[in-house]
Amino acid sequence: MHSAEGTRTIVTRVFLSYIHDSERHKQQVLEFAIFLRSCGIDVAFDQWAGPARQDWYAWANREMLAADYILVIASAGYLEIGDGNGSANKNRGGQSEAATLRDLLQEDREKWLPKIVPVLLPGHHVTEIPRFLQPQAATRYPVESFTVEGAEDLLRMLTGQPGHVLPPLGSPPVLPPRSPAPVAGEPVWRELPAPAPALWRRDLVTDYYRPQGSMVELHLVPVGSPSRLPVRRLDTLRPELAALGRTKALFTPEQSLQANSTDRAVWAYSTDWRLGEAGIAVTRAGQRSCWFALPSVSPVRVLDEEDLVRTLVERLALLAEIELPAPEEIALAVGMDPLGILTFAKLSDAASSSSHSIHMGPEVVRVEPEEAVRFDDLQRFPEIIADELTARLISRLKRR
């Protein structure tokens, strides 16, 4: 706490609180007090209180309250009386000082915790610090020798000279985003000279499989002449598709799955209509496909436009995540098969008697892959693409 106010120097003053364990201990504390004085620290110390008769309680109370710091010199005797375990007839002065320190901490812990400082002189151990001074959880100051080097941490604290200076605050670094920022604009739909060759679910899955309700199909067909996948790669995709479908909530963890492959395609699907029929497939030509059931309010299937857009956004992300070579462009197809009884309504309103149901008949409805977008637009504009596919599908359904 050495500083200057005009021409006046402010000097740190400390009070030494210790127990007269033995003459040897008293001598060690005296040598410590002399050392502190040699380092410019003013010390209130009972052995220097003068020859006049003293009221030691009043003297200690006055000096403790006036000091900048109270240095508690740890010892076996201080440990005993500090936590209230000493004999009532022994070390009465020390017991009084310890009681005062406990009371100060209880009265204003924020003020007194930094001012009451446990000190370990050479030969003493942390186990000699009284429990009320938190020997394990709060800072303590070992003094290895009565030298500047041996008492450096304590001297730095008493004189306000930290060992590590806080560096100046710099400017925050400019960091690019880890994921792309939302992209302004829209995907570019390119009309193809002819629809891309797509395999729909009925032709894709060779297993005998007849869905129970209206199934929405989504197909991403590579445009151009992409290299065909090896048949062995199709075979290894079976567990990958099943795992990806569960991870992305196409399938629930409880659903049992059918997984199979041929030299033309690989697929995994569930026929569990109670938990939601769904499937995912890949062809050798790189076509990525999935299908899923519309929600139902038995026995009616419900087409909620907003819900379908959200679902298609999730399914586009699912298909884009399959570990396949990414084509430059992709043609998109969406359809529904079979149809049955269908209502166009909000899911929250579908159970209302006012909702209108339509028997759509057995025909399939398909939006063929006649237009293509860039493959990376699936990640840049998924909401726009899903909304467009939903609008095209509903337009075809309502024209029937």
C-alpha positions as CSV (number, residue, x, y, z in Angstrom):
1,M,0.0,0.0,0.0
2,H,3.0,2.3,-0.5
3,S,1.8,5.4,-2.4
4,A,2.3,9.1,-2.3
5,E,-0.3,11.8,-1.6
6,G,1.5,15.0,-2.5
7,T,4.7,14.8,-0.4
8,R,3.2,12.4,2.2
9,T,3.9,8.7,1.9
10,I,1.2,6.2,3.0
11,V,2.7,3.2,4.7
12,T,1.0,-0.2,5.2
13,R,0.3,-1.0,8.8
14,V,-0.3,-4.5,10.0
15,F,-1.3,-6.0,13.3
16,L,0.3,-9.3,14.3
17,S,-2.1,-11.7,16.0
18,Y,-0.3,-14.7,17.5
19,I,-0.3,-17.1,20.5
20,H,2.5,-17.4,23.0
21,D,3.0,-21.1,22.3
22,S,6.6,-21.0,23.5
23,E,9.5,-18.7,24.0
24,R,10.9,-20.1,20.7
25,H,7.7,-19.2,18.9
26,K,7.7,-15.7,20.4
27,Q,11.2,-15.2,19.2
28,Q,10.4,-16.3,15.7
29,V,7.4,-13.9,15.5
30,L,9.7,-11.1,16.8
31,E,12.2,-11.8,14.0
32,F,9.3,-11.7,11.5
33,A,8.2,-8.3,12.9
34,I,11.7,-7.0,12.5
35,F,11.9,-8.3,9.0
36,L,8.6,-6.6,8.1
37,R,9.8,-3.3,9.5
38,S,13.0,-3.6,7.4
39,C,10.7,-3.9,4.3
40,G,8.9,-0.7,5.1
41,I,5.8,-2.3,6.7
42,D,4.6,-0.6,10.0
43,V,3.9,-3.3,12.6
44,A,1.6,-3.2,15.6
45,F,3.2,-5.8,17.9
46,D,2.6,-6.5,21.6
47,Q,6.3,-6.9,22.3
48,W,6.8,-3.3,21.2
49,A,3.8,-1.8,23.0
50,G,6.0,-0.1,25.6
51,P,6.7,-0.5,29.3
52,A,3.5,1.3,30.5
53,R,0.7,-0.7,32.0
54,Q,-1.8,-1.8,29.2
55,D,-5.4,-2.8,28.9
56,W,-4.4,-5.5,26.4
57,Y,-8.0,-6.1,25.2
58,A,-8.5,-2.4,24.5
59,W,-5.0,-2.1,22.9
60,A,-5.5,-5.2,20.6
61,N,-9.1,-4.1,19.6
62,R,-7.9,-0.5,18.8
63,E,-4.8,-1.7,16.8
64,M,-6.7,-4.4,14.9
65,L,-9.4,-2.0,13.7
66,A,-6.8,0.7,12.7
67,A,-4.6,-1.7,10.8
68,D,-4.7,-2.2,7.1
69,Y,-4.2,-5.9,7.5
70,I,-4.3,-8.3,10.5
71,L,-1.7,-11.1,10.1
72,V,-2.7,-14.2,11.9
73,I,0.4,-16.2,12.6
74,A,-0.5,-19.9,12.4
75,S,0.6,-22.3,15.1
76,A,-0.7,-25.3,17.1
77,G,-1.8,-22.9,19.8
78,Y,-3.7,-20.6,17.4
79,L,-5.4,-23.6,15.8
80,E,-6.7,-24.8,19.2
81,I,-8.1,-21.5,20.4
82,G,-9.0,-20.1,17.0
83,D,-11.9,-22.5,16.6
84,G,-13.0,-22.3,20.2
85,N,-11.4,-25.5,21.4
86,G,-8.9,-24.1,23.9
87,S,-9.1,-24.1,27.7
88,A,-10.9,-21.1,29.1
89,N,-8.0,-20.4,31.4
90,K,-5.3,-20.6,28.8
91,N,-4.1,-17.9,26.3
92,R,-6.9,-15.6,27.2
93,G,-5.5,-12.7,25.2
94,G,-5.3,-14.9,22.1
95,Q,-8.8,-16.2,22.7
96,S,-10.1,-12.6,22.8
97,E,-8.3,-11.7,19.6
98,A,-9.6,-14.8,17.8
99,A,-13.1,-14.1,19.0
100,T,-12.9,-10.5,17.7
101,L,-11.7,-11.8,14.3
102,R,-14.6,-14.3,14.0
103,D,-17.0,-11.5,14.9
104,L,-15.6,-9.1,12.3
105,L,-15.9,-11.8,9.6
106,Q,-19.5,-12.5,10.7
107,E,-20.3,-8.8,10.7
108,D,-19.0,-7.9,7.2
109,R,-17.3,-10.8,5.4
110,E,-16.7,-8.9,2.2
111,K,-14.8,-6.2,4.0
112,W,-12.8,-8.3,6.4
113,L,-11.9,-11.5,4.4
114,P,-9.2,-9.6,2.4
115,K,-7.9,-7.9,5.6
116,I,-7.5,-10.9,7.9
117,V,-4.5,-12.8,6.4
118,P,-3.2,-16.2,7.5
119,V,0.6,-16.4,7.6
120,L,2.7,-19.6,7.8
121,L,6.2,-18.9,9.2
122,P,9.1,-21.3,8.5
123,G,8.4,-24.7,10.0
124,H,4.6,-24.3,10.2
125,H,2.0,-26.1,8.1
126,V,-1.4,-25.3,6.7
127,T,-3.0,-27.6,9.2
128,E,-2.2,-25.1,11.9
129,I,-4.5,-22.4,10.4
130,P,-7.8,-22.2,12.2
131,R,-10.9,-23.5,10.3
132,F,-12.7,-20.1,10.5
133,L,-9.9,-18.7,8.2
134,Q,-10.6,-21.3,5.5
135,P,-7.1,-22.9,5.3
136,Q,-8.0,-24.9,2.2
137,A,-10.5,-22.7,0.3
138,A,-9.0,-19.2,0.8
139,T,-5.6,-17.6,0.1
140,R,-2.8,-18.2,2.7
141,Y,0.8,-16.8,2.7
142,P,3.7,-19.1,3.5
143,V,6.9,-17.3,4.5
144,E,9.9,-19.6,3.6
145,S,12.5,-17.3,5.1
146,F,12.8,-13.8,6.4
147,T,14.1,-12.4,3.1
148,V,12.3,-10.6,0.2
149,E,12.5,-13.8,-1.9
150,G,11.2,-16.0,0.9
151,A,8.3,-13.7,1.6
152,E,7.6,-12.3,-1.9
153,D,3.9,-13.2,-2.2
154,L,3.1,-11.7,1.2
155,L,5.1,-8.5,0.5
156,R,3.5,-8.1,-2.9
157,M,0.1,-8.3,-1.3
158,L,0.9,-5.9,1.6
159,T,2.6,-3.3,-0.7
160,G,0.1,-3.6,-3.6
161,Q,2.6,-4.8,-6.1
162,P,1.1,-7.7,-8.1
163,G,3.3,-10.3,-9.6
164,H,1.2,-10.4,-12.8
165,V,0.0,-7.2,-14.3
166,L,-3.3,-7.2,-16.2
167,P,-2.5,-6.5,-19.9
168,P,-4.4,-3.7,-21.7
169,L,-7.7,-4.7,-23.2
170,G,-7.4,-5.1,-26.9
171,S,-9.9,-5.1,-29.7
172,P,-12.1,-8.2,-30.4
173,P,-10.8,-10.2,-33.3
174,V,-12.9,-10.3,-36.5
175,L,-14.0,-14.0,-36.9
176,P,-15.8,-15.3,-40.0
177,P,-18.9,-17.3,-39.3
178,R,-18.5,-21.1,-39.2
179,S,-21.7,-21.6,-41.0
180,P,-22.7,-19.5,-44.0
181,A,-24.9,-16.4,-43.3
182,P,-28.4,-16.5,-44.8
183,V,-28.1,-15.8,-48.5
184,A,-30.2,-13.2,-50.2
185,G,-32.0,-14.2,-53.3
186,E,-33.6,-17.3,-54.6
187,P,-32.6,-20.6,-56.2
188,V,-32.5,-20.6,-60.0
189,W,-34.9,-23.2,-61.5
190,R,-33.6,-24.4,-64.9
191,E,-36.1,-26.1,-67.2
192,L,-34.7,-29.3,-68.6
193,P,-35.2,-30.4,-72.2
194,A,-36.9,-33.6,-70.9
195,P,-37.7,-34.8,-67.4
196,A,-34.8,-36.4,-65.6
197,P,-35.1,-40.2,-65.4
198,A,-36.5,-40.8,-61.9
199,L,-37.5,-44.0,-60.1
200,W,-40.6,-43.6,-58.0
201,R,-41.2,-45.7,-54.9
202,R,-43.4,-48.3,-56.7
203,D,-40.5,-49.0,-59.1
204,L,-37.7,-48.3,-56.7
205,V,-38.5,-50.8,-53.9
206,T,-38.8,-54.4,-55.2
207,D,-40.1,-55.8,-51.9
208,Y,-43.8,-56.5,-51.7
209,Y,-44.9,-53.3,-50.0
210,R,-48.3,-51.6,-49.9
211,P,-48.6,-48.5,-47.7
212,Q,-51.6,-47.9,-45.6
213,G,-52.1,-44.2,-46.2
214,S,-51.2,-41.3,-48.4
215,M,-47.4,-41.2,-48.8
216,V,-45.5,-38.1,-49.9
217,E,-42.5,-39.0,-52.1
218,L,-39.4,-36.7,-52.6
219,H,-36.7,-37.5,-55.1
220,L,-33.5,-35.7,-55.9
221,V,-32.3,-36.9,-59.4
222,P,-28.7,-35.9,-60.5
223,V,-28.6,-34.1,-63.8
224,G,-26.0,-34.8,-66.5
225,S,-24.0,-38.0,-66.6
226,P,-22.8,-38.7,-63.0
227,S,-20.6,-41.7,-62.4
228,R,-22.6,-44.7,-61.2
229,L,-22.1,-46.1,-57.8
230,P,-20.5,-49.5,-57.4
231,V,-22.9,-52.2,-56.4
232,R,-20.8,-53.0,-53.3
233,R,-21.3,-49.4,-52.2
234,L,-25.0,-49.8,-52.4
235,D,-24.8,-52.8,-50.1
236,T,-22.8,-50.9,-47.5
237,L,-25.3,-48.1,-47.7
238,R,-28.0,-50.2,-46.1
239,P,-27.0,-49.7,-42.4
240,E,-26.0,-46.1,-43.2
241,L,-29.4,-45.2,-44.5
242,A,-31.1,-46.8,-41.5
243,A,-28.9,-45.0,-39.0
244,L,-29.3,-41.7,-40.8
245,G,-33.0,-42.1,-41.0
246,R,-33.2,-42.6,-37.2
247,T,-30.8,-39.8,-36.5
248,K,-32.9,-37.4,-38.6
249,A,-36.2,-38.5,-37.2
250,L,-37.5,-40.1,-40.4
251,F,-37.8,-43.3,-38.3
252,T,-38.5,-43.5,-34.6
253,P,-36.1,-45.5,-32.4
254,E,-38.9,-48.0,-31.8
255,Q,-39.7,-48.7,-35.4
256,S,-38.5,-52.0,-36.9
257,L,-37.0,-51.5,-40.4
258,Q,-36.7,-53.5,-43.6
259,A,-33.4,-52.9,-45.4
260,N,-32.4,-54.5,-48.7
261,S,-30.5,-53.8,-51.9
262,T,-30.2,-55.0,-55.5
263,D,-27.7,-54.2,-58.3
264,R,-29.9,-51.1,-59.0
265,A,-30.8,-49.6,-55.6
266,V,-30.7,-49.8,-51.8
267,W,-33.4,-48.9,-49.4
268,A,-34.6,-48.9,-45.8
269,Y,-38.2,-48.5,-44.7
270,S,-40.8,-49.0,-42.0
271,T,-44.3,-50.4,-42.6
272,D,-45.4,-49.5,-39.0
273,W,-48.3,-47.3,-39.8
274,R,-49.0,-46.5,-36.1
275,L,-45.6,-44.8,-35.7
276,G,-45.5,-43.4,-39.3
277,E,-44.6,-45.3,-42.5
278,A,-41.5,-43.9,-44.1
279,G,-38.5,-44.9,-46.2
280,I,-35.2,-43.8,-47.7
281,A,-33.4,-45.0,-50.8
282,V,-30.5,-44.5,-53.2
283,T,-30.0,-45.7,-56.7
284,R,-26.8,-46.5,-58.6
285,A,-27.3,-43.4,-60.7
286,G,-27.1,-41.3,-57.5
287,Q,-30.8,-40.6,-57.1
288,R,-31.7,-39.8,-53.4
289,S,-35.3,-40.6,-52.4
290,C,-37.5,-40.6,-49.3
291,W,-41.1,-41.0,-48.5
292,F,-43.3,-40.4,-45.5
293,A,-47.0,-40.5,-44.5
294,L,-49.1,-37.5,-44.1
295,P,-50.5,-37.1,-40.5
296,S,-53.9,-38.5,-40.0
297,V,-57.1,-37.8,-38.0
298,S,-58.5,-41.3,-38.5
299,P,-59.5,-42.2,-41.1
300,V,-58.6,-39.0,-42.9
301,R,-55.1,-37.9,-44.0
302,V,-54.4,-34.2,-43.4
303,L,-52.4,-32.0,-45.7
304,D,-51.4,-28.9,-43.7
305,E,-49.4,-26.7,-46.1
306,E,-47.1,-25.1,-43.4
307,D,-46.5,-28.5,-41.8
308,L,-45.6,-30.1,-45.2
309,V,-43.2,-27.3,-46.0
310,R,-41.4,-27.8,-42.6
311,T,-41.3,-31.6,-43.2
312,L,-39.9,-31.2,-46.7
313,V,-37.2,-28.8,-45.4
314,E,-36.1,-31.6,-42.9
315,R,-36.2,-34.2,-45.7
316,L,-34.1,-32.1,-48.1
317,A,-31.5,-31.8,-45.4
318,L,-31.7,-35.6,-44.7
319,L,-31.1,-36.5,-48.4
320,A,-28.3,-33.9,-48.8
321,E,-26.5,-35.5,-45.9
322,I,-26.2,-39.0,-47.5
323,E,-22.5,-39.7,-48.1
324,L,-22.5,-39.6,-51.9
325,P,-20.6,-37.6,-54.6
326,A,-22.5,-34.3,-54.9
327,P,-23.7,-33.5,-58.4
328,E,-23.6,-29.9,-59.7
329,E,-27.3,-29.9,-60.4
330,I,-30.3,-31.8,-59.1
331,A,-33.8,-32.2,-60.5
332,L,-36.5,-32.4,-57.9
333,A,-39.7,-34.5,-57.9
334,V,-42.5,-34.7,-55.4
335,G,-45.7,-36.8,-55.5
336,M,-48.3,-38.6,-53.5
337,D,-49.3,-42.3,-53.7
338,P,-51.8,-43.7,-52.8
339,L,-54.3,-41.0,-52.1
340,G,-57.5,-42.2,-50.3
341,I,-59.4,-39.7,-48.2
342,L,-57.7,-36.3,-47.8
343,T,-58.5,-33.0,-46.2
344,F,-56.7,-29.7,-46.7
345,A,-56.6,-28.1,-43.3
346,K,-54.5,-27.0,-40.4
347,L,-53.5,-29.9,-38.2
348,S,-55.0,-28.0,-35.2
349,D,-58.4,-27.7,-37.1
350,A,-58.5,-31.1,-38.8
351,A,-60.7,-32.8,-36.2
352,S,-63.3,-30.1,-36.6
353,S,-66.6,-31.1,-38.1
354,S,-66.3,-28.1,-40.4
355,S,-63.2,-29.5,-42.2
356,H,-63.9,-30.8,-45.7
357,S,-62.6,-34.2,-46.7
358,I,-62.2,-35.3,-50.3
359,H,-61.9,-38.8,-51.6
360,M,-59.0,-38.5,-54.1
361,G,-59.3,-42.0,-55.7
362,P,-56.6,-44.5,-56.4
363,E,-54.6,-42.4,-58.9
364,V,-51.1,-41.2,-58.1
365,V,-50.2,-37.5,-58.3
366,R,-46.7,-36.6,-59.4
367,V,-44.7,-33.4,-60.1
368,E,-42.1,-34.8,-62.4
369,P,-38.4,-33.8,-62.2
370,E,-38.6,-31.3,-65.1
371,E,-36.6,-28.5,-63.5
372,A,-33.2,-28.5,-61.9
373,V,-31.4,-26.3,-59.3
374,R,-27.8,-26.3,-58.2
375,F,-27.1,-28.9,-55.5
376,D,-25.7,-26.3,-53.1
377,D,-29.0,-24.4,-53.3
378,L,-30.5,-27.2,-51.2
379,Q,-28.6,-25.9,-48.2
380,R,-28.8,-22.2,-49.2
381,F,-32.5,-22.0,-49.9
382,P,-34.2,-25.1,-48.3
383,E,-37.3,-23.2,-47.2
384,I,-37.9,-21.6,-50.7
385,I,-37.4,-25.0,-52.4
386,A,-39.7,-26.8,-50.0
387,D,-42.4,-24.1,-50.3
388,E,-42.2,-24.3,-54.1
389,L,-42.5,-28.1,-54.1
390,T,-45.5,-27.9,-51.8
391,A,-47.2,-25.4,-54.0
392,R,-46.7,-27.5,-57.1
393,L,-48.0,-30.7,-55.4
394,I,-51.1,-29.0,-54.0
395,S,-51.8,-27.4,-57.4
396,R,-51.8,-30.9,-59.0
397,L,-54.0,-32.4,-56.3
398,K,-56.6,-29.7,-56.6
399,R,-56.7,-30.0,-60.4
400,R,-57.8,-33.6,-60.2
